[in-house]
Amino acid sequence: MSFSKAKELQEKRQKLHADATELLKKAPMSAEDRTKFDGMMAEMETLKGDIDRIQRAEAMEAEFSTTEHREVTQPGNQPTEQQQNEQRAKAERTALRRFLIGGENALRPEDRAVMRRANDSVHPELRDMGTGGGNALQGSGGGYFVPVGFVNNVESAMKWYGGMIEVASIIETATGQPLPHPTDNDTSNVGEIITEGSQVNTQDVTLSTLTLNAFKYSTKMVKVSIEMLQDSAFDIDTWLANKFGIRLGRITNTHFTTGAGTTLPFGIVTQAVAGPTAVGASGNTGGSDSATNTIGSTDLFELEHSVDKAYRRGAKYMMHDTTLKTIKEVLDKYGRPLWKPGLNAADPDTINGYAYVINNDMAVPAAGAKTVLFGALDKYIIRRVKELSVLRLTERFADYGQVAFLGFARYDGNLLDAGTHPVKYLIQHT
């Protein structure tokens, strides 16, 4: 499970891509060739997943190796800052685990102190305990603002599930007050030449404001049997963070993609502006095939150049996985595939040289659908209130031998567009 293994899988992936490209050059492709092509694409995705797993395992192995071989602090020596942070994080995880398994009665005095310190470091302005806010504790039967490590695990699960958190810019705030975000558009103004002794002219900058709110999201209840909680081998905090992350990821990713605003976040598709209308496969074959569910190479070139060059550096595509499958079958007019796998294990796969993100809340190819986004996707801003509150419901399902957990988090999102349109979408023709 070393670098050589990942390299071997990557070389196998590149060979599959070369073989698939040869199949694409056959016009028209037979049913057998199409089946073979789809199989090659599926195997390439599987290999990509295996490569990613190897890299994650190697990173974790390196982390554990570093921890195991770290010099033990001798009596009289002060621990390093890194050691202090690790000890603090371990204490926070232990306190949280005791709360999740046994409730508030299972917490020791040192656990309460640890959770208060952890919360105060993030929310120093929060002091009073209560139902509407508070410190690490909210009292008997109430909620706990969980340690940062647990919050980050939830966010990792959301990033894995969706696509928007992966590419958006994240703004973290300690409270949920409306957050104004200023914008300005000075693109129509230029400097001037003046003669000696002349007064300069005045040209004001056009300012505007985008306001981010904090919509309250719930994970809904997650029920756990008492037997699972009593099993010391059951990693309750990791398991719960994954459940919370996937549930929050499903709903927030949908809202961050297609949300209509006002009572929920504005989605990136909602706030992006129209680019070109697809002409279909005829855009690269030169033929007459202009089916509503096809995309030609010319369509993607037109979409790229509809976005100002200032936003094309570091730009990315975003689309549904079904749309990606369609684009994988597209060649340009010189017979070259638009989709290319990364040459090295760490390199992303690309379309026309641009990285892409899969977001299955995007529309699939159909008449009039907005199927492909392109541009500076990091101009989409997600506002996240850092605190994540977890409730432990002990009595409600006691007769079933279960304990329920419920998480609350607050988010908002909007596309930062000062009028120069950093993101545009491709529309399928009707």
C-alpha positions as CSV (number, residue, x, y, z in Angstrom):
1,M,0.0,0.0,0.0
2,S,2.8,2.4,-0.9
3,F,3.4,5.0,-3.5
4,S,4.2,2.3,-6.1
5,K,0.8,0.7,-5.7
6,A,-1.0,4.1,-6.3
7,K,1.3,4.7,-9.3
8,E,0.4,1.2,-10.7
9,L,-3.3,1.9,-10.4
10,Q,-2.9,5.3,-12.0
11,E,-1.0,3.8,-14.9
12,K,-3.8,1.3,-15.3
13,R,-6.3,4.1,-15.3
14,Q,-4.4,6.0,-18.0
15,K,-4.3,2.9,-20.2
16,L,-8.1,2.5,-19.8
17,H,-8.6,6.1,-20.9
18,A,-6.4,5.6,-24.0
19,D,-8.4,2.5,-24.9
20,A,-11.7,4.3,-24.3
21,T,-10.6,7.2,-26.5
22,E,-10.0,4.8,-29.4
23,L,-13.5,3.4,-29.0
24,L,-14.9,7.0,-29.2
25,K,-13.2,7.5,-32.5
26,K,-15.4,4.8,-34.1
27,A,-18.4,6.5,-35.7
28,P,-21.0,5.4,-35.1
29,M,-20.2,3.2,-32.0
30,S,-21.8,-0.2,-31.9
31,A,-23.8,-1.3,-28.9
32,E,-21.0,-3.6,-27.9
33,D,-18.5,-0.7,-28.0
34,R,-20.8,1.5,-26.0
35,T,-21.1,-1.2,-23.3
36,K,-17.3,-1.7,-23.3
37,F,-16.8,2.1,-23.1
38,D,-19.2,2.5,-20.1
39,G,-17.4,-0.4,-18.4
40,M,-14.1,1.3,-18.9
41,M,-15.4,4.5,-17.4
42,A,-16.9,2.7,-14.4
43,E,-13.6,0.9,-13.8
44,M,-11.7,4.2,-14.0
45,E,-14.0,5.7,-11.3
46,T,-13.4,2.6,-9.2
47,L,-9.6,2.9,-9.6
48,K,-9.8,6.6,-8.7
49,G,-11.6,5.7,-5.5
50,D,-8.9,3.1,-4.7
51,I,-6.1,5.6,-5.3
52,D,-7.8,8.1,-3.0
53,R,-8.2,5.5,-0.3
54,I,-4.5,4.5,-0.5
55,Q,-3.5,8.2,-0.2
56,R,-5.8,8.7,2.8
57,A,-4.5,5.5,4.5
58,E,-0.9,6.6,3.9
59,A,-1.6,10.0,5.3
60,M,-3.1,8.5,8.4
61,E,-0.3,6.0,8.8
62,A,2.2,8.8,8.6
63,E,0.2,10.7,11.3
64,F,0.1,7.7,13.6
65,S,3.8,7.0,13.0
66,T,4.6,10.6,14.0
67,T,2.5,10.3,17.1
68,E,4.1,6.9,18.1
69,H,7.6,8.2,17.6
70,R,7.1,11.6,19.2
71,E,9.5,12.2,22.1
72,V,7.8,11.7,25.5
73,T,7.9,14.7,27.7
74,Q,10.2,14.1,30.6
75,P,9.4,15.4,34.1
76,G,10.3,19.0,34.4
77,N,10.1,19.6,30.6
78,Q,7.3,21.8,29.3
79,P,5.1,20.1,26.6
80,T,5.3,21.7,23.1
81,E,2.4,23.6,21.8
82,Q,1.5,20.8,19.4
83,Q,1.5,18.3,22.4
84,Q,-0.7,20.7,24.4
85,N,-3.2,20.9,21.5
86,E,-3.3,17.2,21.1
87,Q,-3.9,16.7,24.8
88,R,-6.6,19.3,24.8
89,A,-8.3,17.7,21.8
90,K,-8.2,14.3,23.4
91,A,-9.8,15.6,26.6
92,E,-12.5,17.3,24.5
93,R,-13.2,14.0,22.7
94,T,-13.3,12.1,26.0
95,A,-15.8,14.5,27.5
96,L,-18.0,14.5,24.5
97,R,-18.0,10.7,24.3
98,R,-19.0,10.5,28.0
99,F,-21.9,12.9,27.4
100,L,-23.1,11.0,24.3
101,I,-23.0,7.6,26.0
102,G,-24.1,8.4,29.5
103,G,-25.7,11.9,29.4
104,E,-25.0,14.7,31.7
105,N,-24.8,12.5,34.8
106,A,-21.8,10.7,33.3
107,L,-19.8,14.0,33.0
108,R,-17.0,14.5,35.6
109,P,-16.2,18.0,36.9
110,E,-13.0,18.0,34.7
111,D,-15.1,17.1,31.6
112,R,-17.4,20.1,32.2
113,A,-14.4,22.4,32.6
114,V,-12.9,21.0,29.4
115,M,-16.1,21.6,27.4
116,R,-16.5,25.1,28.8
117,R,-12.9,26.0,27.9
118,A,-13.4,24.5,24.4
119,N,-16.5,26.5,23.8
120,D,-15.2,29.8,25.3
121,S,-12.2,29.6,23.0
122,V,-14.6,29.8,20.0
123,H,-17.5,31.8,21.6
124,P,-16.0,34.0,24.3
125,E,-19.0,36.2,24.3
126,L,-21.3,33.3,25.3
127,R,-21.6,32.9,29.0
128,D,-25.2,32.3,30.2
129,M,-26.8,28.9,30.1
130,G,-30.2,28.8,28.4
131,T,-32.2,27.4,25.6
132,G,-31.4,30.2,23.1
133,G,-27.6,30.1,23.4
134,G,-25.1,29.6,26.1
135,N,-21.9,28.0,27.2
136,A,-20.9,24.5,26.6
137,L,-23.7,23.3,28.8
138,Q,-27.4,24.2,28.7
139,G,-28.4,22.4,31.9
140,S,-30.2,19.1,32.6
141,G,-31.8,17.7,29.4
142,G,-30.5,20.6,27.4
143,G,-28.1,20.8,24.5
144,Y,-24.3,21.0,24.4
145,F,-22.2,23.2,22.0
146,V,-19.8,20.4,21.0
147,P,-16.0,20.7,20.6
148,V,-14.5,22.0,17.4
149,G,-13.2,18.5,16.5
150,F,-16.7,17.1,16.3
151,V,-17.9,20.1,14.3
152,N,-15.1,19.6,11.8
153,N,-15.9,15.9,11.5
154,V,-19.5,16.9,10.6
155,E,-18.3,19.4,8.0
156,S,-16.0,16.7,6.5
157,A,-19.0,14.4,6.0
158,M,-20.9,17.3,4.4
159,K,-18.0,18.0,2.1
160,W,-17.8,14.3,1.1
161,Y,-21.6,14.1,0.4
162,G,-22.2,17.3,-1.6
163,G,-20.0,19.5,-3.7
164,M,-20.9,23.0,-2.7
165,I,-18.9,23.1,0.6
166,E,-16.0,21.6,-1.3
167,V,-15.7,24.7,-3.6
168,A,-17.4,27.6,-1.8
169,S,-15.7,30.1,0.4
170,I,-16.6,29.6,4.0
171,I,-17.2,32.5,6.4
172,E,-17.4,31.4,10.1
173,T,-19.1,33.6,12.7
174,A,-19.7,33.1,16.4
175,T,-23.2,34.4,16.4
176,G,-26.1,34.4,13.9
177,Q,-26.7,38.1,13.5
178,P,-27.3,39.3,9.9
179,L,-23.9,39.6,8.2
180,P,-23.5,42.4,5.6
181,H,-20.9,41.6,2.9
182,P,-19.9,44.7,0.8
183,T,-19.4,44.5,-2.9
184,D,-18.2,47.1,-5.4
185,N,-18.1,47.4,-9.2
186,D,-15.5,49.9,-10.6
187,T,-15.0,48.1,-13.9
188,S,-16.4,51.0,-16.0
189,N,-14.1,53.6,-14.5
190,V,-10.5,54.4,-15.6
191,G,-7.8,56.8,-14.6
192,E,-6.9,60.0,-16.3
193,I,-4.0,62.2,-17.5
194,I,-3.9,65.7,-16.1
195,T,-1.7,68.7,-16.8
196,E,0.7,70.2,-14.3
197,G,-1.1,72.1,-11.6
198,S,-4.6,70.8,-12.6
199,Q,-7.1,69.4,-10.1
200,V,-7.9,65.8,-10.4
201,N,-11.5,64.7,-11.1
202,T,-13.7,62.7,-8.7
203,Q,-15.2,59.4,-9.5
204,D,-17.1,57.5,-6.8
205,V,-17.1,53.8,-6.5
206,T,-20.4,52.0,-6.8
207,L,-21.0,50.1,-3.6
208,S,-23.5,47.5,-2.8
209,T,-24.2,45.0,0.0
210,L,-25.0,41.3,0.1
211,T,-26.5,40.2,3.5
212,L,-26.0,36.7,4.8
213,N,-28.5,35.4,7.4
214,A,-28.4,32.2,9.5
215,F,-31.1,29.7,8.7
216,K,-31.6,27.0,11.4
217,Y,-31.1,23.5,10.2
218,S,-31.9,20.3,12.1
219,T,-30.4,16.9,11.6
220,K,-33.7,15.3,12.7
221,M,-33.5,12.7,15.4
222,V,-30.9,9.9,15.2
223,K,-31.9,6.9,17.5
224,V,-29.3,4.6,18.9
225,S,-29.9,1.5,20.9
226,I,-28.7,1.3,24.5
227,E,-26.8,-1.9,23.5
228,M,-24.8,0.1,21.0
229,L,-24.0,2.8,23.5
230,Q,-22.9,0.3,26.0
231,D,-20.5,-1.4,23.6
232,S,-17.2,0.2,24.3
233,A,-16.0,-0.7,20.8
234,F,-18.7,1.5,19.2
235,D,-17.2,4.8,18.1
236,I,-20.4,6.9,18.9
237,D,-18.9,10.3,18.2
238,T,-17.5,9.4,14.8
239,W,-20.7,7.5,13.8
240,L,-22.9,10.4,15.0
241,A,-20.8,13.0,13.2
242,N,-21.1,11.1,10.0
243,K,-24.9,10.8,10.3
244,F,-25.3,14.4,11.1
245,G,-22.9,15.4,8.3
246,I,-24.8,13.4,5.7
247,R,-28.2,14.7,6.7
248,L,-27.1,18.3,6.9
249,G,-25.1,17.8,3.7
250,R,-28.2,16.6,1.7
251,I,-30.4,19.5,2.5
252,T,-27.8,22.3,2.6
253,N,-26.2,21.1,-0.7
254,T,-29.6,21.3,-2.4
255,H,-30.3,24.8,-1.0
256,F,-26.8,26.0,-1.8
257,T,-27.3,24.8,-5.4
258,T,-30.9,25.7,-6.3
259,G,-32.3,27.5,-3.3
260,A,-34.8,30.3,-4.1
261,G,-33.7,32.7,-1.2
262,T,-35.9,34.7,1.2
263,T,-36.8,31.7,3.5
264,L,-33.7,29.7,2.6
265,P,-30.3,30.3,1.1
266,F,-29.9,31.5,-2.5
267,G,-28.4,28.7,-4.6
268,I,-25.5,29.2,-7.0
269,V,-27.6,28.1,-10.0
270,T,-30.3,30.6,-8.9
271,Q,-27.9,33.5,-8.7
272,A,-25.7,32.6,-11.7
273,V,-26.5,34.2,-15.1
274,A,-27.2,32.6,-18.4
275,G,-24.3,31.7,-20.7
276,P,-24.8,30.2,-24.1
277,T,-27.6,27.9,-25.2
278,A,-26.2,24.5,-26.3
279,V,-26.4,23.5,-29.9
280,G,-25.7,19.9,-29.0
281,A,-23.4,17.3,-30.5
282,S,-23.4,19.0,-33.8
283,G,-21.1,21.6,-32.1
284,N,-18.3,19.1,-32.4
285,T,-19.2,16.7,-35.1
286,G,-20.2,19.3,-37.6
287,G,-23.3,17.2,-38.3
288,S,-27.0,17.9,-37.7
289,D,-27.4,16.1,-34.4
290,S,-28.8,18.8,-32.0
291,A,-30.7,16.6,-29.6
292,T,-31.8,18.4,-26.4
293,N,-29.9,16.0,-24.2
294,T,-26.5,16.3,-25.9
295,I,-23.6,18.7,-25.4
296,G,-20.9,19.6,-28.0
297,S,-17.4,20.7,-27.6
298,T,-18.3,24.1,-29.0
299,D,-20.9,24.5,-26.2
300,L,-18.3,24.2,-23.5
301,F,-15.8,26.5,-25.3
302,E,-18.6,29.1,-25.6
303,L,-19.5,28.7,-21.9
304,E,-15.9,29.2,-20.9
305,H,-15.4,32.4,-22.9
306,S,-18.8,33.8,-21.8
307,V,-17.1,34.2,-18.4
308,D,-14.7,37.2,-18.1
309,K,-11.0,36.2,-18.2
310,A,-10.5,37.6,-14.7
311,Y,-12.6,34.8,-13.4
312,R,-11.2,32.0,-15.5
313,R,-8.0,31.6,-13.6
314,G,-8.7,28.8,-11.1
315,A,-12.2,28.4,-12.6
316,K,-14.0,25.0,-12.4
317,Y,-16.9,23.2,-14.0
318,M,-19.9,21.9,-11.9
319,M,-22.4,19.4,-13.2
320,H,-24.5,16.3,-12.4
321,D,-22.7,12.9,-12.7
322,T,-25.0,12.0,-15.6
323,T,-23.9,15.2,-17.5
324,L,-20.2,14.2,-16.8
325,K,-20.9,10.8,-18.5
326,T,-22.3,12.7,-21.5
327,I,-19.2,14.9,-21.7
328,K,-16.8,11.9,-21.4
329,E,-18.1,10.7,-24.7
330,V,-17.4,14.1,-26.5
331,L,-14.5,14.6,-28.8
332,D,-13.5,17.9,-30.3
333,K,-13.3,18.5,-34.0
334,Y,-9.8,17.0,-34.1
335,G,-10.8,13.8,-32.4
336,R,-9.4,14.6,-29.0
337,P,-11.5,13.8,-25.9
338,L,-12.5,16.8,-23.8
339,W,-12.3,14.8,-20.6
340,K,-8.8,13.8,-19.4
341,P,-7.7,11.9,-16.3
342,G,-5.0,13.4,-14.1
343,L,-1.5,12.3,-15.1
344,N,-0.5,11.7,-11.5
345,A,-2.5,10.3,-8.6
346,A,-2.7,13.8,-7.0
347,D,-3.8,15.6,-10.2
348,P,-7.5,16.1,-10.7
349,D,-9.4,14.9,-13.8
350,T,-10.2,17.8,-16.1
351,I,-12.5,19.0,-18.9
352,N,-10.8,21.3,-21.4
353,G,-8.0,21.6,-18.8
354,Y,-10.3,22.8,-16.0
355,A,-11.1,20.8,-12.9
356,Y,-14.7,19.9,-12.2
357,V,-16.9,19.1,-9.3
358,I,-19.8,16.6,-9.3
359,N,-23.0,18.0,-7.7
360,N,-26.0,15.7,-8.2
361,D,-28.4,18.6,-7.2
362,M,-27.6,20.0,-10.7
363,A,-30.1,19.3,-13.5
364,V,-29.5,16.4,-16.0
365,P,-29.6,17.1,-19.7
366,A,-33.1,17.9,-20.8
367,A,-34.9,20.6,-22.8
368,G,-34.2,24.0,-21.2
369,A,-32.3,22.6,-18.3
370,K,-29.3,24.5,-16.7
371,T,-26.9,21.6,-16.8
372,V,-23.3,23.0,-16.5
373,L,-21.9,25.8,-14.4
374,F,-18.5,27.3,-15.1
375,G,-16.5,30.1,-13.4
376,A,-15.1,31.2,-10.1
377,L,-17.1,28.8,-7.9
378,D,-15.4,30.1,-4.8
379,K,-17.3,33.3,-5.3
380,Y,-20.2,31.4,-3.7
381,I,-20.2,32.3,0.0
382,I,-21.4,30.0,2.7
383,R,-22.0,31.6,6.1
384,R,-21.6,29.1,8.9
385,V,-22.4,29.8,12.6
386,K,-19.6,27.9,14.2
387,E,-21.6,26.4,17.1
388,L,-23.3,23.1,16.7
389,S,-25.7,22.1,19.4
390,V,-26.5,18.5,20.2
391,L,-29.5,17.4,22.3
392,R,-29.6,14.0,24.0
393,L,-33.1,12.7,24.4
394,T,-33.1,10.0,27.1
395,E,-36.7,9.5,28.1
396,R,-38.6,9.8,24.9
397,F,-37.7,6.4,23.5
398,A,-36.8,4.7,26.8
399,D,-39.5,2.0,26.4
400,Y,-37.8,1.0,23.2
401,G,-34.4,0.8,24.8
402,Q,-33.1,3.7,22.6
403,V,-31.6,7.1,23.1
404,A,-32.1,9.8,20.5
405,F,-29.7,12.5,19.4
406,L,-30.6,15.7,17.6
407,G,-28.3,18.3,16.1
408,F,-28.9,22.0,15.2
409,A,-26.7,24.2,13.0
410,R,-27.1,27.5,11.2
411,Y,-26.1,28.3,7.6
412,D,-26.8,30.7,4.7
413,G,-25.3,31.1,1.3
414,N,-25.3,33.4,-1.7
415,L,-23.2,34.2,-4.8
416,L,-20.9,37.2,-4.5
417,D,-21.6,39.0,-7.7
418,A,-20.8,42.7,-8.0
419,G,-22.3,42.8,-11.5
420,T,-19.5,41.2,-13.5
421,H,-21.0,37.6,-13.3
422,P,-18.2,35.3,-12.0
423,V,-20.3,32.1,-12.7
424,K,-22.5,31.3,-15.7
425,Y,-24.5,28.3,-16.8
426,L,-25.1,26.4,-20.0
427,I,-28.7,26.0,-21.1
428,Q,-29.9,22.9,-23.1
429,H,-31.8,24.1,-26.2
430,T,-35.4,23.4,-26.5
